[in-house]
Amino acid sequence: MHIQTPRLELREYTLDDIPPLHVLLSTPSVARYQTWEPRTLAQTEAVVQEIVENQDSMPRKHFELAVTHNGTFIGSVGAKVKNRQASLWYSFMPASQGKGFATEAVAAFILLLGDVTLEIECDPRNTGSWKLAERLGFTKVRFTEKDFECKGEWVDSLVYQKYAFQDGLQTIMEEADS
């Protein structure tokens, strides 16, 4: 699985991605709104190993792609698909945030998922995440106060949804080629 956008490459993970992904996953500001603490190197190795092992699963239900800009790893996009519903996630290096890379990457990535309902769940304090969902045309469908306990605090939850169409893939590929 490979996507080329005007500025980015989205590609399958390899074991060579362990060091740059570890930098991302061990960054406290990146882990802030995740359910996990900053990752150790051993945890990152396990994450990448699982991603690589799932790449050949059929039917594929777990997708996660490395995002690079000018050959440098800048982030990750992923989804788990079940019953025609895709739960999306994305995470980018702090130095790459605020430049439109996440919007560009997620927009291209969701077109690969086909005819599914897309869902993004996020902490309302993570303004970058919910603003990205809104930029991509997702609709806020639910706000839950004190949805679950995480890292010693009760966390609210925002859920955004959007229906994706497979035929959009051709459009983005044509735009990337021009």
C-alpha beads as a LAMMPS data file, in Angstrom:
LAMMPS data file: protein, C-alpha beads

178 atoms
177 bonds

1 atom types
1 bond types

-500.0 500.0 xlo xhi
-500.0 500.0 ylo yhi
-500.0 500.0 zlo zhi

Masses

1 110.0

Atoms # bond

1 1 1 0.000 0.000 0.000
2 1 1 1.497 3.289 -1.110
3 1 1 0.120 6.788 -1.624
4 1 1 1.955 9.759 -3.081
5 1 1 0.429 13.204 -2.501
6 1 1 1.877 16.499 -3.725
7 1 1 4.093 16.765 -0.608
8 1 1 3.947 13.425 1.163
9 1 1 4.523 9.721 0.796
10 1 1 2.343 7.314 2.784
11 1 1 3.771 3.804 2.800
12 1 1 3.757 0.527 4.659
13 1 1 5.888 0.359 7.782
14 1 1 9.125 -1.627 7.845
15 1 1 11.307 -2.587 10.775
16 1 1 13.605 0.298 9.729
17 1 1 10.871 2.648 10.979
18 1 1 11.352 1.652 14.618
19 1 1 13.796 4.512 15.483
20 1 1 11.761 7.398 13.999
21 1 1 8.450 6.010 15.263
22 1 1 10.005 5.665 18.707
23 1 1 10.879 9.365 18.660
24 1 1 7.221 10.112 17.906
25 1 1 5.678 7.685 20.395
26 1 1 8.057 8.598 23.224
27 1 1 7.332 12.332 22.958
28 1 1 5.233 13.415 25.981
29 1 1 3.232 16.004 24.031
30 1 1 2.291 13.325 21.473
31 1 1 1.207 10.858 24.176
32 1 1 -0.739 13.551 26.079
33 1 1 -4.112 12.738 24.523
34 1 1 -3.481 9.024 24.012
35 1 1 -4.563 6.246 26.341
36 1 1 -0.917 5.220 26.692
37 1 1 2.117 6.831 28.303
38 1 1 5.190 7.705 26.197
39 1 1 6.448 4.418 24.723
40 1 1 9.705 2.680 25.547
41 1 1 11.901 1.419 22.723
42 1 1 10.768 -2.164 23.437
43 1 1 7.106 -1.092 23.224
44 1 1 7.752 0.699 19.926
45 1 1 9.494 -2.389 18.540
46 1 1 6.418 -4.473 19.451
47 1 1 4.098 -1.924 17.819
48 1 1 6.042 -1.946 14.540
49 1 1 6.331 -5.742 14.569
50 1 1 2.542 -6.025 14.921
51 1 1 1.965 -3.483 12.137
52 1 1 4.308 -5.341 9.775
53 1 1 2.740 -8.729 10.609
54 1 1 -0.765 -7.389 9.888
55 1 1 0.157 -6.068 6.437
56 1 1 -0.533 -9.417 4.757
57 1 1 -3.784 -10.216 6.582
58 1 1 -6.765 -10.884 4.349
59 1 1 -9.228 -9.394 4.642
60 1 1 -7.176 -6.593 6.060
61 1 1 -8.726 -4.956 9.101
62 1 1 -5.780 -2.973 10.496
63 1 1 -4.069 -0.352 8.372
64 1 1 -1.201 1.830 9.498
65 1 1 1.060 3.801 7.201
66 1 1 4.233 5.774 7.814
67 1 1 4.101 9.353 6.522
68 1 1 7.259 10.911 5.107
69 1 1 8.083 14.355 3.735
70 1 1 11.157 14.646 1.531
71 1 1 12.171 11.163 2.702
72 1 1 11.964 12.006 6.422
73 1 1 9.476 10.273 8.730
74 1 1 6.999 12.840 10.090
75 1 1 4.049 10.816 11.311
76 1 1 1.605 7.970 11.103
77 1 1 -1.981 7.407 9.968
78 1 1 -4.048 4.340 10.684
79 1 1 -7.437 2.695 10.926
80 1 1 -9.118 -0.420 12.195
81 1 1 -12.027 -1.527 10.035
82 1 1 -14.894 -3.652 11.332
83 1 1 -18.429 -4.003 9.990
84 1 1 -17.894 -1.234 7.417
85 1 1 -16.815 1.199 10.146
86 1 1 -13.263 2.566 10.190
87 1 1 -11.854 4.030 13.404
88 1 1 -9.114 6.450 12.379
89 1 1 -6.047 7.752 14.162
90 1 1 -3.127 9.952 13.240
91 1 1 -0.071 11.287 14.983
92 1 1 2.630 13.662 13.759
93 1 1 5.974 14.900 14.989
94 1 1 5.575 18.233 16.831
95 1 1 7.926 19.951 14.357
96 1 1 5.643 18.863 11.489
97 1 1 2.406 20.090 13.036
98 1 1 0.665 23.230 11.817
99 1 1 1.831 22.822 8.203
100 1 1 -1.159 20.963 6.763
101 1 1 0.684 17.631 6.596
102 1 1 -1.829 15.784 8.792
103 1 1 -4.794 17.074 6.773
104 1 1 -3.116 16.087 3.501
105 1 1 -2.130 12.645 4.790
106 1 1 -5.487 11.767 6.367
107 1 1 -7.412 13.009 3.307
108 1 1 -5.388 10.712 1.062
109 1 1 -5.466 7.785 3.497
110 1 1 -9.233 7.677 3.982
111 1 1 -9.773 7.212 0.266
112 1 1 -8.033 3.835 0.499
113 1 1 -10.551 2.529 2.988
114 1 1 -13.394 2.318 0.509
115 1 1 -17.103 2.334 1.172
116 1 1 -17.106 2.700 4.967
117 1 1 -18.245 5.030 7.711
118 1 1 -15.214 6.856 9.081
119 1 1 -14.957 7.753 12.740
120 1 1 -12.520 9.919 14.674
121 1 1 -12.748 9.905 18.473
122 1 1 -10.690 12.452 20.374
123 1 1 -10.276 14.319 23.620
124 1 1 -11.961 17.736 23.202
125 1 1 -8.818 19.379 24.612
126 1 1 -6.927 18.080 21.574
127 1 1 -7.997 20.971 19.369
128 1 1 -5.652 19.968 16.539
129 1 1 -7.385 16.612 16.214
130 1 1 -10.994 17.805 16.150
131 1 1 -10.138 20.768 13.906
132 1 1 -8.576 18.326 11.430
133 1 1 -11.790 16.270 11.468
134 1 1 -13.837 19.389 10.751
135 1 1 -11.481 20.517 7.944
136 1 1 -12.020 17.137 6.287
137 1 1 -15.801 17.450 6.427
138 1 1 -16.470 15.158 9.371
139 1 1 -19.586 15.900 11.430
140 1 1 -19.580 15.970 15.211
141 1 1 -22.013 13.253 16.255
142 1 1 -21.399 12.920 19.966
143 1 1 -19.873 14.611 22.981
144 1 1 -19.636 12.576 26.159
145 1 1 -18.620 14.217 29.395
146 1 1 -16.363 12.111 31.634
147 1 1 -16.448 9.238 29.140
148 1 1 -13.638 7.183 30.681
149 1 1 -10.790 7.354 33.167
150 1 1 -7.324 7.708 31.681
151 1 1 -4.005 8.443 33.365
152 1 1 -5.718 9.303 36.631
153 1 1 -8.330 11.710 35.256
154 1 1 -11.799 11.531 33.767
155 1 1 -11.677 12.363 30.071
156 1 1 -14.413 13.797 27.862
157 1 1 -14.846 12.416 24.358
158 1 1 -15.755 13.917 20.977
159 1 1 -16.797 11.648 18.112
160 1 1 -16.817 12.745 14.478
161 1 1 -18.101 10.726 11.529
162 1 1 -18.080 10.864 7.759
163 1 1 -19.137 8.470 5.042
164 1 1 -16.339 7.696 2.553
165 1 1 -16.784 6.723 -1.078
166 1 1 -14.349 4.528 -3.001
167 1 1 -14.656 6.603 -6.191
168 1 1 -12.827 9.507 -4.546
169 1 1 -9.566 7.566 -4.858
170 1 1 -9.259 8.282 -8.580
171 1 1 -9.694 12.027 -7.978
172 1 1 -6.894 12.310 -5.429
173 1 1 -4.537 10.194 -7.520
174 1 1 -5.156 12.419 -10.534
175 1 1 -4.465 15.501 -8.410
176 1 1 -1.229 13.955 -7.096
177 1 1 -0.050 13.245 -10.660
178 1 1 -0.625 16.812 -11.853

Bonds

1 1 1 2
2 1 2 3
3 1 3 4
4 1 4 5
5 1 5 6
6 1 6 7
7 1 7 8
8 1 8 9
9 1 9 10
10 1 10 11
11 1 11 12
12 1 12 13
13 1 13 14
14 1 14 15
15 1 15 16
16 1 16 17
17 1 17 18
18 1 18 19
19 1 19 20
20 1 20 21
21 1 21 22
22 1 22 23
23 1 23 24
24 1 24 25
25 1 25 26
26 1 26 27
27 1 27 28
28 1 28 29
29 1 29 30
30 1 30 31
31 1 31 32
32 1 32 33
33 1 33 34
34 1 34 35
35 1 35 36
36 1 36 37
37 1 37 38
38 1 38 39
39 1 39 40
40 1 40 41
41 1 41 42
42 1 42 43
43 1 43 44
44 1 44 45
45 1 45 46
46 1 46 47
47 1 47 48
48 1 48 49
49 1 49 50
50 1 50 51
51 1 51 52
52 1 52 53
53 1 53 54
54 1 54 55
55 1 55 56
56 1 56 57
57 1 57 58
58 1 58 59
59 1 59 60
60 1 60 61
61 1 61 62
62 1 62 63
63 1 63 64
64 1 64 65
65 1 65 66
66 1 66 67
67 1 67 68
68 1 68 69
69 1 69 70
70 1 70 71
71 1 71 72
72 1 72 73
73 1 73 74
74 1 74 75
75 1 75 76
76 1 76 77
77 1 77 78
78 1 78 79
79 1 79 80
80 1 80 81
81 1 81 82
82 1 82 83
83 1 83 84
84 1 84 85
85 1 85 86
86 1 86 87
87 1 87 88
88 1 88 89
89 1 89 90
90 1 90 91
91 1 91 92
92 1 92 93
93 1 93 94
94 1 94 95
95 1 95 96
96 1 96 97
97 1 97 98
98 1 98 99
99 1 99 100
100 1 100 101
101 1 101 102
102 1 102 103
103 1 103 104
104 1 104 105
105 1 105 106
106 1 106 107
107 1 107 108
108 1 108 109
109 1 109 110
110 1 110 111
111 1 111 112
112 1 112 113
113 1 113 114
114 1 114 115
115 1 115 116
116 1 116 117
117 1 117 118
118 1 118 119
119 1 119 120
120 1 120 121
121 1 121 122
122 1 122 123
123 1 123 124
124 1 124 125
125 1 125 126
126 1 126 127
127 1 127 128
128 1 128 129
129 1 129 130
130 1 130 131
131 1 131 132
132 1 132 133
133 1 133 134
134 1 134 135
135 1 135 136
136 1 136 137
137 1 137 138
138 1 138 139
139 1 139 140
140 1 140 141
141 1 141 142
142 1 142 143
143 1 143 144
144 1 144 145
145 1 145 146
146 1 146 147
147 1 147 148
148 1 148 149
149 1 149 150
150 1 150 151
151 1 151 152
152 1 152 153
153 1 153 154
154 1 154 155
155 1 155 156
156 1 156 157
157 1 157 158
158 1 158 159
159 1 159 160
160 1 160 161
161 1 161 162
162 1 162 163
163 1 163 164
164 1 164 165
165 1 165 166
166 1 166 167
167 1 167 168
168 1 168 169
169 1 169 170
170 1 170 171
171 1 171 172
172 1 172 173
173 1 173 174
174 1 174 175
175 1 175 176
176 1 176 177
177 1 177 178
